Each structure stands twice: as structure tokens, then as C-alpha cells.
Amino acid sequence: MTGPDKLLYFAIGSLALSIAGLVWAVRTLYFVGRDRKWSLWVAAAPFVVISGVAIALAFPPSSFDEARPEFEKVAQEILKDPDRSRSDLTIGGLDISLVIRGGNGSVFFYDADGYVGTFVSGWIFSPNVVPESGGTWTFEMISEDWYKFSYQW
């Protein structure tokens, strides 16, 4: 799933949750105002929503740091493989649209979620050369031999 897809799903989910919350609030106020009594069923909807948010926060999405050993394994395979690239991979829970061998023993990993309009991002394994930002390319060192890159067309 790409970044724009996630944004669209987030917007739709937020709208649906907002409408459901508004309906719940109106019905709750009507129920409490009319009957002048409280019920545990009134608290069920907020409990479900708060539980869902807590679970989502307890299990955050995968990060590059967690997946780095798998990235390094794929990078070494690409450097040894006669094929210069692979596409549509999932590495450590991260969707990678393209892995391609670059010059000077570097390997580019294009993040499938990093394509937004004319903006592309990902990671580069570059043990031999420190990549330099310039023009439309920017590089940020993450750790030894690893850099985060972005490219704007």
C-alpha cells in the first residue's frame, strides 16, 4: 500500500469515525436527557474506540532500524547477483517497490510508501562511498554504510 493510499484510507476512516462519534454523542445526550439515568451501554462505544487506538499505538508499524539486518542481507545478495534489481519486496514489514544496484557498490531500496507525486524516498546501502546531496537528491546518514535518500523530480 502506497503513501497516498494510506492517506486516503486514513481520511475515509477519520470521516467515518467522526460521524459515528457525532451520532453517538447525540443519541447519548438524548437518552440521558430523556430518561435521566445512566447506563453502562452508553460507555461501550468510547471504550471500543479507545481500546482500538491503544492497540494501534502499542503495535506501531515496522521501522528501518528493526529491519536493517534483512536489508543488509538483501543488499549483499544484490551485490553478488548478476541481476541488478528486484521489485515488489517486503523486507522486515516494509514494502519496497524496487531494489537496484548502483555504482560504487551501492544498493538503492525504493520505499513503496515513499512515492508521492514527484517525490521518491528510500534507503541506500553505500559501504564504499559517502553519497553527497545535490540538485534534486538529498542524503541523510542513518548509520555506518546506511543513508536515507529523497529525490524530487
N, C-alpha and C positions, 0 to 999 in steps of 0.2 A: 504494500500500500504506500503510495507516494505522499509527500507532504501536503499537496493540495487536497488529496482525497481525505486525509486525516482532518484537515481544516474544515472541509465540507461536512464530514460526519460529526465533528465537534459542534459546528454551528447548528445542524439539524437536531442533535441531541440536546443542546442547550435550550433551543427553542421549545422542544417537546417537554423538557423538564420544567421550564419556566411556566408553560401553560398548565401543566399538571399541578405545579405548586400554587398557581393562582386559583385554579378550581378547588384545590384542597382548602386553601385559606378561606375562600368564600363559603364553601359548604360547612367548614368548621365554625366560622362565625355565625352562620345561620343556625346550625344545630345548637351551639352553646347559648346563643341569644334566645332562641325559641324555647328550648327545654330547660334552660338554666341548670344544666347538670353537665358533668364532665365524664368522659368515657375513655378507657384505655385505647379503644379503636381509633380515636382521634389522633393519638400519637404514633400509630402504626406507620403511616406514610413517611413522616420525617425520620423515624427510626430506620426504615429501609433505605432511604436516600443517604443518611449519614453513614450507615454501615457500608454501603456501596462505595462512597467516597473514601472511607477509611481503608477499605480493602485495596482500592486503586492506589492509594498513597503508600500502603505497606508493600506493594509489589510493583515498584517503578519499572519502566522499560529498560531493556539492556543498554549498557553503555560500552563505549570503545574499550575502556580500561578492563572491563570484565572479559571482553572477547579478544584481547590482544594476543594471547597465546595461539588462538585459532587463526588470527590474521597473519601472524608470523609463519605459521605452518603453510598457509596458502601462498604467501609471498615466496617462500623458499621453493615451493612446488612450481610456481610460475617461472621463477628464475631458471629452474632446471629443465622445464618442459619446452619442447620445440614450439608448441602453440604459444603465441604471445598474449592470448587473452582468454577469459572465460566470462560468461554473462549469466545473470539471474541466479545469484547465490544467496544463501542465508548463512552468515558467519556469526556464531555466538548470539543469535537472536536479532542481528541487524541485517536488513535487506540491502544487498549490494547489487546494483544493476550491471556493473562492468568492472572487471579486474584486468588491467593491461600492463604489460612490461614496458617501461620507459627506457630512456637512455641511462647510461652510467650505473646500471644495476638497480634501478628504482622500480617500484611497483605501485601503480595507482589503483585505489579502491574507490569507485564512484558510489556514493551513498544514494540508494534509490529514493530516500526521503529528501535528498538534497537538491532535487530538480524542482525549481520554482521559477517559471518564466524563463528568463535568460540567465538565471543564477544556478550554478552547479557547485556542489561541495563533496568532500570525501576525505580520505586519508592517503598518505603516501609513505611507503617504506623506502627510505633512501639511506642505506648504510655507508655509501662511498662519497656522496656529495651532499652538502647542505643546500637545499633549494632556496633560491632568492626570489623574493616578491618583486614584481614589476609589471607594469602595464595592467592587464586585467587579472593577473594571478596574484593571490596572496597566500603565504605560507606561515603557519604558526607552529612552533616546536611543541610537541606533546611530551616526548621523552626521547631518549637516545635513539636515533635512527627513525623516529616516527614524527610525522608532521600532519597537521590538519590543513587542508587547502580549500580555497574557494576560487571560482572563476566566474567572471561576469562577461557575457558576450557584448 
